[in-house]
Amino acid sequence: MLIDYHTHHARCRHAVGELESYVKQAISLGYSHIGLSDHMPLLHVDPAEYYPEMAMPMEELPRYIEECLYLQEKYKGDIEVRVGLEGDYIEGYEKEIEQIILAYPFDYVIGSVHFLKEWDISDYRQVHQWDNRDILGVYREYYDAVQKAAKSGFYDFLGHIDVIKRFRYEPKPEEREAWFTLERSTLEVIADCGIAIELNASGLSKPCAEMFPSERILRQAYQLGIPVTIGSDAHDPVKVGENIDAGRRLLREIGYTELATFKQRERSMVSL
């Protein structure tokens, strides 16, 4: 079964293509499920004063859901369209996040950590924020947020859980034990919370040149019994499914035999 549960489109302002183009591309590739999962509107910064082209405006969110539902019905004989959202976890904004999640008929919500306060650690325009930072300290702050996202109960799976490595800023060699302990403790929290993670294949095209999460993390996730789904994080219709085959091979090599799928916030496992 071919699935891709992580895609974006023009509404988020940093992707291209309409939603229907992503659905059609997935059909042309023979996919069984396509997940539409654009970014939640910004809550903790003023979109007019922050970096441009970060997420869909709040007024576009209802239109996004309406279009997703329309496409779900239109293509129901050709592909399973899943209505999703990549919902940033922002500490201190839990009430606002929950209100958005409960207001719409999502099939799934991805819990991702992009922001440490007002710093988007995944944005290439903000890499200067690493300057003169305690890198291990940033990793601690990041994984603390991931753990809080897991515990929040808002999300069906966590997205790209080690995206902090995207630009190859890593703790010092002598700090590796502490770094790997952060990863392990975060996975233990995720396992205790009973939620899934994604294998986000887009990391292969980023400076880190490695999927999110790393093989090291995936092997530990498998040992802990953490379910996995998979996504391309496509920001262009032609990128739907990109590197997914490599991700599936890695999962099989590790020992995974099933992938998590979602409908109306319920998880089902399908054969890998």
Secondary structure, 3 states (H helix, E strand, C coil): CCEECCECCHHHCCCCCCHHHHHHHHHHCCCCEEEECCECCCCCCCCCCCCCCCCCCHHHHHHHHHHHHHHHHHCCCCCEEEEEEEEECCCCCHHHHHHHHHHCCCCEEEEECCEECCEECCCHHHHHHHCCCCHHHHHHHHHHHHHHHHHHCCCCEECCCCHHHCCCCCCCHHHHHHHHHHHHHHHHHHHHHCCEEEEEHHHHHCCCCCCECCHHHHHHHHHCCCCEEEECCECCHHHCCCCHHHHHHHHHHHCCCEEEEEECCEEEEEEC
